[in-house]
Amino acid sequence: MSAAAPAPTAPSRPVPYLSVRGLATRVVASIGIVFGGAILLLIYLGFSASTLPWYSNVVVVLVIFLGGIGSLAALWASWGMRMFRENAERFAGPFFRAPPNG
């Protein structure tokens, strides 16, 4: 029988981690948008959907979904463009175009 490998020891100094500005805010906002849209949809379907014809209900549901997707896209696209601009040197190469100055 062989002896088990020793457990790894804790690092002598703290391990640095990548700090990304605005990431936590966007994650929380994304969760809020998804669950807020689901709650809004359930409230609408539970209380107001019976007063309108089916095609109006479809329009309301599509507006809720598209509004949520548009909000998420705007939220994350602005962050992605800023992160690329700030870290452009990491992406340098023949297949990437440098962002404009300014």
Legacy VTK file of the C-alpha trace (Angstrom):
# vtk DataFile Version 3.0
C-alpha trace
ASCII
DATASET POLYDATA
POINTS 102 float
0.000 0.000 0.000
1.208 3.450 -0.827
0.814 6.419 1.443
-1.609 9.172 0.476
-0.156 12.353 -0.932
0.222 15.138 1.604
-2.398 17.861 1.606
-1.357 21.056 -0.159
-0.215 23.822 2.129
-1.685 27.303 2.131
0.228 29.868 0.091
2.620 32.007 2.113
1.231 35.203 0.598
-2.221 36.062 -0.706
-2.860 35.069 -4.280
-3.747 38.131 -6.387
-6.969 37.962 -8.301
-8.144 39.913 -11.274
-10.275 42.798 -10.103
-12.777 43.802 -12.766
-14.540 47.113 -12.251
-18.307 47.005 -12.668
-18.615 43.240 -12.971
-20.465 42.677 -9.684
-22.932 45.460 -10.463
-23.690 43.996 -13.866
-24.170 40.492 -12.495
-26.613 41.762 -9.871
-28.427 43.861 -12.489
-28.633 40.848 -14.825
-30.179 38.692 -12.121
-32.606 41.507 -11.297
-33.623 41.935 -14.930
-34.228 38.212 -15.453
-36.210 37.646 -12.266
-37.951 41.030 -12.499
-39.104 40.199 -16.020
-40.308 36.761 -14.911
-42.250 38.274 -12.003
-43.740 40.960 -14.264
-44.752 38.291 -16.767
-46.389 36.119 -14.107
-48.276 39.057 -12.610
-49.499 40.120 -16.037
-50.559 36.634 -17.061
-52.202 35.998 -13.704
-54.210 39.200 -13.391
-54.518 41.104 -16.678
-54.221 38.634 -19.540
-57.870 37.560 -19.462
-59.108 41.073 -20.316
-57.274 41.255 -23.675
-57.451 39.080 -26.820
-54.775 36.422 -27.327
-52.789 38.412 -29.910
-52.474 41.345 -27.514
-51.214 38.971 -24.840
-48.594 37.660 -27.262
-47.465 41.223 -27.959
-47.165 42.024 -24.248
-45.141 38.855 -23.609
-42.836 39.627 -26.555
-42.336 43.201 -25.341
-41.341 41.934 -21.884
-38.861 39.428 -23.368
-37.383 41.839 -25.909
-37.117 44.596 -23.307
-35.198 42.275 -20.994
-32.906 41.047 -23.759
-32.270 44.609 -24.929
-31.483 45.752 -21.398
-29.060 42.872 -20.885
-27.407 43.499 -24.250
-26.900 47.205 -23.523
-25.627 46.444 -20.028
-23.039 43.872 -21.108
-22.039 45.408 -24.462
-20.987 48.663 -22.830
-18.905 46.746 -20.304
-17.352 44.538 -22.985
-16.368 47.487 -25.153
-14.826 49.283 -22.179
-12.905 46.170 -21.099
-11.574 45.673 -24.631
-10.493 49.310 -24.852
-8.697 49.113 -21.489
-7.004 45.780 -22.297
-6.316 46.217 -26.012
-2.658 45.252 -25.649
-3.710 41.742 -24.558
-5.627 41.297 -27.783
-2.936 42.620 -30.119
-2.300 40.443 -33.121
-3.083 40.025 -36.799
-6.737 39.128 -36.213
-7.668 42.013 -33.898
-8.160 45.639 -34.761
-6.926 48.238 -32.269
-9.631 50.497 -30.806
-9.595 54.134 -31.900
-7.792 56.593 -29.684
-9.972 58.781 -27.555
LINES 1 103
102 0 1 2 3 4 5 6 7 8 9 10 11 12 13 14 15 16 17 18 19 20 21 22 23 24 25 26 27 28 29 30 31 32 33 34 35 36 37 38 39 40 41 42 43 44 45 46 47 48 49 50 51 52 53 54 55 56 57 58 59 60 61 62 63 64 65 66 67 68 69 70 71 72 73 74 75 76 77 78 79 80 81 82 83 84 85 86 87 88 89 90 91 92 93 94 95 96 97 98 99 100 101
